[in-house]
Amino acid sequence: MNVSTQQLYDTASDDWQRTEPILLSDFTARPFLLQWCEPVRTLDVLDLGCGEGYFARQLKQRGAQRLRGIDISPEMVRAAQQREAREQLGIEYSAGDAGDLRHLGDASFDLVVAVFLFNYLDLEATRHTMREVHRLLRPGGRFVFAVPHPSLAFLGEKRAPFYFEPEGRGYFSGRDHQFEGRIWRRDGKDVPVRSVHKNLEDYFTALATAGFDRMPEVAELRATEAHLALDPEWFGPLRDLPLHLAFRLQKAAEVTS
Ligand SMILES: C[S@@+](CC[C@H](N)C(=O)[O-])C[C@H]1O[C@@H](n2cnc3c(N)ncnc32)[C@H](O)[C@@H]1O
């Protein structure tokens, strides 16, 4: 049975809840992405695919003025709202599809983040959502997102602490096909993840047609020497593999004549 993304996350929502780094990507991706979002002080921020709010909370704590989180899984949103009720950071969460952002006004955010969202969207939905992100950003606003590295499924083995299974498909023939995967927590639990495979060309073309007309900054994130020193056994199988691909873009500032 092909479980929907919403069901996948509704079922696993307890295992995603965290207040400190626990998932592999809490070490290998999110600290880097947070740095890339800086400066966030006084910004209006939209977090697409916010999950239970781990990344949104850190952006708010870094001084974002307004933080809006949207996620397709009502259980992930409920977990985020429950923590918000306890911590009162002032984050507004709602359940919704990142593919339908019509209710949000043009040029209403300074920063849009999407931390491992696009790997759940097919190519058409990715193109559409990126066009919408461009519409939602103010001139000069920034867009930061990360996806699993498109090569990982073909280079890594099917083992802890992170993998995707291409099921016989290749880098090109796998485009727009859904690869199931798993990512581990440091306490030994693992959670299901998936990736609707897209190649490098797909991301760059989608961004250009969305209206982002400057070269993006790109980072290929990996297990660093610091990670390997922290826990050689856990990070060891990932040595030298490209794990995540991060993008940072800026919408052109308005030209005044
Ligand atoms: C890997 S989790 C990451 C959650 C969060 N961004 C984080 O970094 O902790 C991916 C999230 O994307 C959400 N998601 C997937 N497809 C979505 C869609 N079409 N619209 C909104 N959220 C979606 C899932 O429900 C899940 O919470």
The ligand as a Gaussian input file, in Angstrom:
#p B3LYP/6-31G(d) Opt

LIG

0 1
 C       11.526000      15.605000       6.793000
 S       10.154000      16.416000       7.550000
 C       10.940000      17.951000       7.999000
 C       10.173000      18.766000       8.995000
 C       10.825000      20.095000       9.358000
 N       11.003000      20.943000       8.206000
 C       12.146000      19.880000      10.055000
 O       13.173000      20.294000       9.494000
 O       12.165000      19.313000      11.157000
 C        9.174000      16.867000       6.136000
 C        7.889000      17.570000       6.474000
 O        7.280000      18.014000       5.253000
 C        5.883000      17.862000       5.407000
 N        5.262000      17.857000       4.070000
 C        5.382000      16.930000       3.116000
 N        4.646000      17.257000       2.033000
 C        4.057000      18.447000       2.305000
 C        3.196000      19.320000       1.589000
 N        2.767000      19.030000       0.363000
 N        2.799000      20.466000       2.181000
 C        3.212000      20.774000       3.431000
 N        4.018000      19.970000       4.166000
 C        4.446000      18.831000       3.616000
 C        5.724000      16.560000       6.175000
 O        4.459000      16.422000       6.760000
 C        6.877000      16.671000       7.181000
 O        6.474000      17.270000       8.379000

